[in-house]
Amino acid sequence: MLTSIVGVVILLGGLIFFHELGHYTVAKIFGVKVEVFSLGFGKKIFSRQMGETQYCLSIIPFGGYVKLMGDDPYKGVPASEAERAFCTQQLYKRFCIVAAGPTSNLLLAYVLFTVVFFAGQPMVATRIGNVAIHSPSWEAGLRAKDNILEINGKKISHWIEIEDTLRPLAGQKVDLKIERGSQELRVPIEVSKVHLKNAYGEDEETGGIKGMTPNPSEPVVGISDPNSVAYIAGLRTGDTITKIENKPILVFEDIADTLSSLWVDNKPIIISYKRKPNLEIKEVPEQTVSLNLPKQSKVVSLFGVGTLLGIYPSELFVRQLSAGSPAEKGGLKVGDRIEKLGDGTVYNFEGIVDYIQAQGSQGQEAKLTIERDGKLVILNLKPSETSQEDPISGKKIKKYMIGLSPWAIYHEPDYTVFKIREPIALVKHAFHETNELARKMVISLVKLATGKISAKNLGGPVLIASVAGKSLDAGIIPFLQMMALISINLFLLNLFPIPVLDGGHLLFFILEAIKGKPVSIKTMEVANQIGMVFILMLVGLTLFNDVTRIILH
């Protein structure tokens, strides 16, 4: 709570100060008298007169104002100071003074992102955490722990840069330069077409490499054949391999690599593992089993570990079934290994989800080939339909599922500190980040106005306080990023052509330039009343959304 209060005071206080400072500075440049500079509205809780300007702090913190002599059309201006009044200034000067507020918020975002990129921000590293067997990534030769250095000769600094680079390249072949141990390798691979939800909640076909993720998978094994070497030795589905002959095992691929380096026909290998509790098995501390290795070829592939020893990645094993679900009713059981989907292979749980969704949307059954007790069984399941509200668009969307959960356990990816120290590159990157966020916000506002994005996504002071507190808890860099983001929001919001906002005043100035004379006081008065009603309705909506979020969560 305290962090949220401190965070929102610093965040809003800073943004309001720089906004009003923009008005103040340009007014001073043009010689306009500034009577009041206030952070906040309403009753003054602190004020100090310095020169011709009163500087004050007011009780309502959500805003601020700069009072210029001559900005109220109902008040006269002393003849001796007429040349310093806002209303007597040339049109372009009045335009610049008003536009300086939102412009300052945009410039502040540029500065904040420059600081962020110079100091360095934590980003997901380019190291591959997991590669699904038989996926396009696997078939191309990528493996867990590979570090992606370049794509088509372009240096890559973090995982988001990988995604951004691949996005427009669907269907094209790219050349990846990777680091594997002490070696640098080239891996050509075709960029797949991937269907994802974009930032606006819309289905989008984009480019990506299927089967790889930055999140490393825990070396949890699945064993579906009771006659296999692994099962007879004592290993069970859900066991986490920790060491093989005292060599640490961090990801599933380490199992194959380590066995390949140690394998001697008929020689026993000591495997250490941990067993987590479930409904049937109590928790067991780390212990060991001895595997007698059968005859095999020189190299043990990851797939070969399954064929020779009966050890498979746990991601395709059923860990849990929902009561009354199509999976339970259709005969699927805990411990089953999913071998095929329809007539095609499956290499990760995401593929299962996509297949079920596709079959369900077409009104067709899902055909699953599973291995149970060493035998293949074919099951035909009818996906159940559920309706969920899209959190962005607010529309009901259909989801299809069969009610199973896998054994897979994923960890946080590796992180790297992304920083830029070269001045020109630093400024360019800060400008690009700010402009890109502003562009996305404009698109979001258009979609909000046309009903493509739900108004439930709007947030008010409670949400701002919450995100300010959370970002401050996360560190100074996330806080500065959040401050830059909200500063861009204020830049755009204040440009709305709504009377009482800066954008409304700018609209009046544009009309004055077109007509050759100022908009009448009566017209401005009516427009300001309408604008105030709109602003109050908007504030009411955001407060309602804030309260609703608190109740629901």
C-alpha positions in Angstrom: 0.0 0.0 0.0 2.7 2.4 1.0 4.7 1.6 -2.1 1.7 2.3 -4.3 1.2 5.7 -2.6 4.9 6.6 -3.0 4.9 5.3 -6.5 1.9 7.2 -7.7 3.1 10.4 -6.0 6.4 10.3 -7.7 5.0 9.1 -11.1 2.0 11.5 -11.4 3.9 14.3 -9.6 6.7 14.1 -12.1 4.5 13.8 -15.2 2.3 16.7 -14.1 5.3 18.8 -13.3 6.9 18.4 -16.7 3.6 18.9 -18.5 3.0 22.2 -16.7 6.7 23.2 -17.0 6.2 23.0 -20.8 3.4 25.5 -20.7 5.3 27.7 -18.2 8.6 27.7 -20.1 7.2 28.6 -23.5 4.9 31.3 -22.0 8.0 32.8 -20.4 9.9 32.6 -23.7 7.2 34.7 -25.3 7.0 37.1 -22.4 3.5 36.1 -21.2 2.9 36.7 -17.5 2.5 33.5 -15.5 0.4 34.2 -12.4 0.1 30.7 -10.9 2.0 27.4 -11.3 0.2 24.6 -9.5 0.6 20.9 -9.0 -2.9 19.6 -8.4 -6.3 21.2 -8.3 -8.6 22.7 -5.7 -7.6 24.0 -2.3 -4.0 25.1 -1.9 -2.1 23.2 0.8 1.2 25.0 0.1 2.0 28.2 -1.8 4.9 30.6 -2.2 5.1 33.8 -4.2 8.4 34.1 -6.1 8.5 37.2 -8.3 5.3 37.6 -10.3 4.3 33.9 -10.0 2.7 32.0 -7.2 3.9 28.4 -6.9 1.6 26.1 -5.1 0.7 22.5 -4.3 -3.1 21.8 -4.3 -5.1 19.1 -2.6 -6.4 17.1 -5.7 -3.3 15.4 -7.1 -4.6 14.2 -10.5 -3.6 17.2 -12.6 -2.2 20.7 -12.5 -2.4 24.0 -14.2 -0.6 27.2 -15.2 -2.6 30.4 -14.8 -1.6 32.9 -17.5 -2.7 36.5 -17.4 -5.4 37.0 -20.0 -6.3 33.3 -20.5 -9.8 34.0 -19.0 -12.0 35.7 -21.6 -14.3 37.0 -18.9 -11.6 39.0 -17.1 -10.1 42.1 -18.3 -6.4 42.9 -18.7 -4.7 46.1 -17.4 -3.8 48.3 -20.3 -0.2 48.6 -18.9 0.3 44.9 -19.2 -1.8 44.1 -22.3 1.3 43.1 -24.3 2.0 40.4 -21.7 -1.4 38.9 -21.7 -2.1 35.5 -23.3 -5.1 36.7 -25.2 -3.2 39.4 -27.0 -0.5 37.1 -28.3 -0.2 36.2 -31.9 -2.0 33.0 -32.9 1.2 30.9 -33.4 2.5 31.9 -29.9 -0.8 30.9 -28.2 -0.7 27.6 -30.2 2.9 26.9 -29.1 2.2 27.7 -25.4 -0.7 25.3 -25.3 1.0 22.6 -27.3 4.1 22.8 -25.1 2.4 20.8 -22.3 1.7 17.5 -24.2 4.9 18.0 -26.2 6.9 18.0 -22.9 5.3 14.7 -22.0 6.5 13.2 -25.3 10.0 14.6 -24.8 10.0 13.3 -21.2 9.3 9.8 -22.6 12.3 10.1 -25.0 14.5 11.1 -22.1 13.3 8.4 -19.8 13.8 5.7 -22.5 17.3 7.1 -23.2 18.1 6.7 -19.4 16.6 3.2 -19.4 18.6 1.9 -22.4 21.8 3.6 -21.2 21.5 2.1 -17.7 20.4 -1.2 -19.0 17.1 -3.1 -18.7 16.6 -6.8 -18.0 15.5 -8.7 -21.1 15.0 -12.4 -21.9 18.3 -13.6 -23.2 18.8 -15.2 -26.7 19.6 -18.6 -25.2 17.1 -21.4 -26.2 15.7 -23.1 -23.1 13.9 -26.0 -24.7 13.5 -27.5 -28.2 10.6 -30.0 -28.7 11.6 -33.3 -30.3 10.7 -33.5 -34.1 9.6 -29.9 -34.2 10.8 -27.6 -37.0 13.5 -26.3 -34.6 14.6 -29.8 -33.7 14.7 -31.0 -37.3 16.7 -27.9 -38.4 19.4 -28.8 -35.8 18.6 -26.4 -32.9 19.1 -27.6 -29.4 18.5 -26.5 -25.8 21.2 -24.1 -24.5 22.1 -22.9 -28.1 22.6 -19.1 -28.0 21.2 -17.3 -31.1 23.8 -14.6 -32.1 22.5 -13.5 -35.5 19.6 -13.8 -37.9 20.5 -13.2 -41.6 23.6 -11.4 -40.4 21.8 -9.1 -38.1 23.1 -9.2 -34.5 20.5 -10.2 -31.9 20.6 -8.8 -28.3 17.5 -10.3 -26.7 14.6 -12.7 -27.3 12.0 -10.1 -28.2 14.4 -9.0 -31.0 14.3 -12.6 -32.3 10.5 -12.5 -32.4 10.4 -9.0 -34.0 12.9 -10.0 -36.6 11.1 -13.3 -37.6 7.6 -11.7 -37.5 7.5 -10.5 -41.2 9.5 -13.5 -42.5 6.8 -16.2 -42.5 7.5 -18.8 -45.3 11.1 -17.6 -45.8 14.4 -19.3 -45.1 16.7 -17.6 -42.6 20.2 -18.2 -41.6 20.8 -18.4 -37.8 24.2 -18.0 -36.4 24.3 -19.8 -33.0 26.8 -20.4 -30.2 26.9 -24.0 -28.9 29.5 -24.4 -26.2 32.7 -23.0 -27.6 31.6 -23.4 -31.3 29.8 -21.0 -33.6 27.5 -22.7 -36.1 25.2 -21.8 -38.9 21.7 -23.2 -38.9 19.4 -22.6 -41.9 15.7 -22.9 -41.1 12.4 -21.9 -42.6 10.2 -19.5 -40.7 6.8 -21.0 -40.0 3.5 -19.3 -40.1 2.2 -18.9 -36.6 -1.2 -17.8 -35.5 -1.2 -15.6 -32.4 -3.2 -12.9 -30.7 -1.7 -9.5 -31.3 -1.6 -6.6 -28.8 -5.1 -5.7 -29.7 -6.6 -9.1 -29.1 -6.9 -9.9 -32.8 -6.0 -13.2 -34.5 -2.8 -12.6 -36.6 -0.7 -14.7 -38.9 2.9 -14.0 -38.3 6.3 -15.5 -38.6 8.0 -17.6 -36.0 10.1 -20.7 -35.4 8.0 -23.5 -34.0 9.2 -25.8 -31.2 11.7 -23.5 -29.4 11.2 -21.5 -26.3 13.5 -19.5 -24.0 12.0 -21.3 -21.0 14.1 -24.3 -20.0 12.1 -27.5 -19.2 13.0 -29.4 -16.0 14.4 -32.8 -16.8 11.2 -34.6 -15.8 10.9 -38.0 -17.5 7.9 -39.9 -18.7 7.8 -43.7 -18.9 4.9 -45.5 -20.5 6.3 -49.0 -21.0 6.5 -51.2 -17.9 8.8 -53.6 -19.7 11.4 -50.8 -20.5 14.8 -50.7 -18.9 14.0 -47.4 -17.1 10.8 -48.8 -15.5 12.4 -52.0 -14.4 15.2 -50.0 -12.8 12.6 -48.1 -10.8 12.1 -44.8 -12.6 8.5 -43.5 -13.0 6.7 -40.8 -14.9 7.2 -37.5 -13.1 10.7 -38.3 -11.7 13.2 -35.4 -12.1 16.6 -36.6 -13.2 19.2 -34.6 -11.2 22.5 -36.4 -12.0 23.9 -39.1 -14.2 27.2 -40.5 -12.8 27.5 -37.3 -10.7 27.2 -35.1 -13.8 24.4 -32.5 -13.2 21.3 -32.7 -15.4 19.7 -29.3 -16.0 17.4 -29.9 -19.0 16.0 -33.0 -20.7 18.5 -33.0 -23.5 21.3 -33.3 -21.0 20.1 -36.9 -20.4 20.8 -38.0 -24.0 24.1 -36.0 -24.2 25.4 -37.4 -20.9 24.4 -41.0 -21.7 26.0 -40.7 -25.1 29.3 -39.7 -23.6 29.2 -42.4 -20.9 27.6 -45.3 -22.8 29.4 -48.6 -22.8 27.4 -51.7 -23.7 26.1 -53.6 -20.7 27.7 -51.2 -18.3 25.5 -50.0 -15.4 24.9 -46.3 -15.1 23.9 -44.6 -11.9 21.1 -42.1 -12.3 20.1 -39.8 -9.4 16.5 -38.5 -9.3 13.9 -36.8 -7.2 10.3 -37.9 -7.0 7.5 -35.4 -6.2 4.3 -36.4 -4.5 1.0 -37.1 -6.2 -2.1 -39.0 -5.4 -0.3 -42.4 -5.5 3.3 -41.7 -4.7 4.6 -40.0 -1.5 7.5 -37.6 -1.8 10.9 -39.3 -2.0 14.2 -37.5 -1.4 16.9 -37.8 -4.0 17.9 -41.4 -4.6 19.6 -43.4 -7.3 18.8 -46.2 -9.7 21.2 -48.4 -11.8 20.5 -48.8 -15.5 22.1 -51.6 -17.4 22.7 -50.1 -20.8 21.7 -52.3 -23.8 23.7 -52.5 -27.0 23.2 -49.5 -29.2 24.8 -47.4 -31.9 27.6 -45.0 -31.1 25.4 -41.9 -30.6 22.2 -41.8 -28.5 19.7 -39.4 -29.9 17.1 -37.9 -27.7 14.5 -40.0 -29.5 16.8 -43.0 -29.0 16.6 -42.6 -25.2 12.9 -43.4 -25.5 13.4 -46.3 -27.9 16.3 -47.9 -26.0 15.5 -47.1 -22.4 11.8 -46.1 -22.4 12.6 -42.5 -21.2 10.5 -39.8 -22.9 10.0 -36.0 -22.3 7.1 -35.7 -19.8 5.4 -32.9 -21.7 3.4 -35.5 -23.7 2.3 -37.5 -20.7 -1.0 -37.0 -19.0 -0.6 -35.7 -15.4 -4.2 -34.9 -14.5 -7.7 -35.2 -15.9 -10.6 -32.9 -15.2 -13.6 -34.7 -13.7 -16.3 -35.4 -16.3 -14.1 -34.1 -19.1 -14.1 -35.6 -22.6 -10.6 -37.0 -21.9 -11.9 -38.8 -18.8 -15.1 -40.0 -20.4 -13.3 -41.1 -23.6 -10.9 -43.4 -21.7 -7.7 -41.3 -21.4 -5.8 -42.1 -18.2 -3.1 -40.5 -16.0 0.3 -41.7 -17.2 -0.7 -42.1 -20.9 1.8 -40.9 -23.4 0.3 -39.1 -26.5 2.1 -40.5 -29.5 0.0 -39.0 -32.4 -2.7 -36.4 -33.1 -4.8 -37.6 -36.0 -2.3 -39.0 -38.5 0.4 -36.5 -37.6 3.1 -36.5 -35.0 3.1 -34.3 -31.9 6.1 -32.7 -30.3 4.8 -30.4 -27.5 1.7 -29.7 -25.4 1.1 -26.5 -27.4 0.5 -28.7 -30.5 -2.1 -30.7 -28.6 -4.0 -27.5 -27.6 -3.9 -26.2 -31.2 -5.1 -29.6 -32.6 -8.0 -29.8 -30.1 -9.0 -26.2 -30.9 -8.9 -26.9 -34.6 -10.9 -30.1 -34.4 -13.5 -28.6 -32.0 -14.1 -25.5 -34.2 -14.8 -27.8 -37.2 -17.2 -30.0 -35.1 -14.9 -33.0 -35.5 -13.6 -35.5 -33.0 -10.0 -35.5 -31.9 -8.1 -38.7 -32.7 -5.4 -39.4 -30.2 -2.9 -42.3 -30.4 -1.6 -43.0 -27.0 0.9 -45.5 -25.5 -0.3 -47.2 -22.3 1.6 -50.0 -20.6 3.8 -50.4 -23.7 0.8 -50.8 -26.1 -0.7 -48.2 -28.6 -4.3 -47.3 -28.2 -6.5 -45.1 -30.4 -9.0 -42.8 -28.7 -11.6 -40.6 -30.4 -12.6 -37.7 -28.1 -15.3 -35.0 -28.7 -13.9 -31.6 -27.5 -16.1 -29.7 -25.2 -17.0 -26.1 -26.0 -16.6 -23.3 -23.5 -17.2 -19.6 -23.9 -14.7 -17.0 -22.5 -14.6 -13.3 -22.6 -11.6 -11.9 -24.5 -9.9 -9.6 -21.9 -9.1 -7.1 -24.7 -12.1 -7.0 -27.0 -14.6 -7.9 -24.4 -16.3 -10.3 -26.9 -17.2 -13.9 -26.2 -14.8 -16.4 -27.9 -15.2 -20.1 -28.2 -12.6 -22.4 -26.7 -12.4 -26.2 -27.1 -10.7 -28.6 -24.7 -10.7 -32.2 -23.6 -9.6 -31.6 -20.0 -6.0 -32.8 -19.5 -2.9 -31.4 -18.0 0.7 -32.4 -18.9 3.7 -33.3 -16.7 5.9 -30.5 -18.1 7.6 -28.1 -15.7 9.1 -25.0 -17.2 11.5 -22.5 -15.5 12.1 -18.8 -15.9 14.3 -18.1 -18.9 17.8 -16.7 -18.7 18.0 -12.9 -18.6 20.5 -10.4 -19.9 21.0 -6.7 -19.3 20.3 -4.9 -22.6 22.2 -1.6 -22.6 23.3 0.9 -25.3 26.3 3.1 -24.8 26.9 4.4 -28.3 25.3 7.9 -28.3 23.7 7.9 -31.8 22.3 4.4 -31.4 21.1 5.2 -27.9 19.1 8.2 -29.1 17.7 6.3 -32.2 16.6 3.4 -30.0 14.9 5.7 -27.5 13.1 7.6 -30.3 12.0 4.3 -32.0 10.7 2.8 -28.7 8.7 6.0 -27.9 7.3 6.4 -31.4 6.4 2.7 -31.6 4.5 2.8 -28.3 2.7 6.0 -29.4 1.7 4.4 -32.7 0.3 1.3 -30.9 -1.6 3.6 -28.4 -3.2 5.5 -31.3 -4.3 2.3 -32.9 -5.6 1.1 -29.6 -7.6 4.3 -29.1 -9.1 4.0 -32.6 -10.1 0.4 -31.9 -11.5 1.5 -28.5 -13.6 4.2 -30.2 -14.9 1.7 -32.8 -15.7 -1.0 -30.1 -13.0 -3.4 -31.2 -11.4 -3.1 -27.8 -13.5 -3.2 -24.7 -13.9 0.0 -22.5 -13.3 -2.4 -19.6 -9.6 -2.1 -20.3 -9.6 1.6 -19.3 -8.2 2.3 -15.9 -8.2 5.2 -13.5 -6.3 6.4 -10.4 -6.5 3.1 -8.6 -5.0 1.2 -11.5 -2.3 3.8 -12.0 -1.5 3.6 -8.3 -1.3 -0.2 -8.5 1.0 -0.3 -11.5 3.1 2.5 -10.1 3.6 0.6 -6.9 4.4 -2.7 -8.6 6.9 -1.2 -11.0 8.6 0.6 -8.1 8.8 -2.7 -6.3 10.4 -4.2 -9.4 13.2 -1.6 -9.4 14.0 1.9 -10.7 14.3 0.8 -14.4 10.8 -0.8 -14.6 9.5 2.3 -12.8 11.1 4.6 -15.3 9.6 2.5 -18.2 6.2 2.7 -16.7 6.6 6.5 -16.2 7.6 6.8 -19.9 4.6 4.7 -20.9 2.1 6.9 -19.0 3.8 10.0 -20.2 3.1 9.0 -23.8 -0.5 8.3 -22.7 -0.8 11.8 -21.3 0.7 13.2 -24.5 -2.0 11.6 -26.6 -4.8 12.2 -24.1 -4.1 15.9 -23.9 -4.2 16.2 -27.7 -7.8 14.9 -27.9 -9.9 17.7 -29.5 -12.0 17.9 -26.4 -12.7 21.4 -24.8 -11.0 21.8 -21.4 -8.1 19.7 -22.6 -5.1 21.2 -24.5 -6.3 19.5 -27.7 -9.6 21.4 -27.4 -7.8 24.7 -27.2 -5.6 23.8 -30.1 -8.8 22.9 -32.1 -10.1 26.4 -31.4 -6.9 27.9 -32.6 -7.0 25.9 -35.8 -10.6 27.1 -36.4 -9.4 30.7 -35.7 -6.7 30.3 -38.3 -9.3 29.0 -40.9 -12.0 31.6 -40.1 -9.6 34.5 -39.6 -11.2 35.4 -36.2 -11.4 33.8 -32.8 -14.2 31.4 -31.9 -17.0 33.2 -30.0 -17.0 33.1 -26.3 -20.5 31.6 -26.3 -19.4 28.7 -28.5 -16.3 28.1 -26.3 -18.5 28.1 -23.2 -21.0 25.5 -24.6 -18.1 23.4 -25.9 -16.3 23.5 -22.6 -19.5 22.4 -20.8 -19.9 19.5 -23.2 -16.2 18.6 -22.8 -16.4 18.7 -19.0 -19.4 16.3 -19.1 -17.4 14.0 -21.3 -14.4 14.1 -19.0 -16.5 13.5 -15.9 -18.1 10.5 -17.7 -14.7 9.2 -18.6 -13.5 9.6 -15.0 -16.6 7.8 -13.8 -16.0 4.9 -16.2 -12.4 4.4 -15.2 -13.3 4.6 -11.4 -16.0 2.0 -12.0 -13.5 -0.3 -13.8 -11.0 0.2 -11.0 -13.6 -0.8 -8.3 -14.8 -3.8 -10.5 -11.2 -5.0 -10.7 -10.8 -4.8 -6.9 -14.0 -6.7 -6.3 -13.2 -9.4 -8.9 -9.6 -9.9 -7.8 
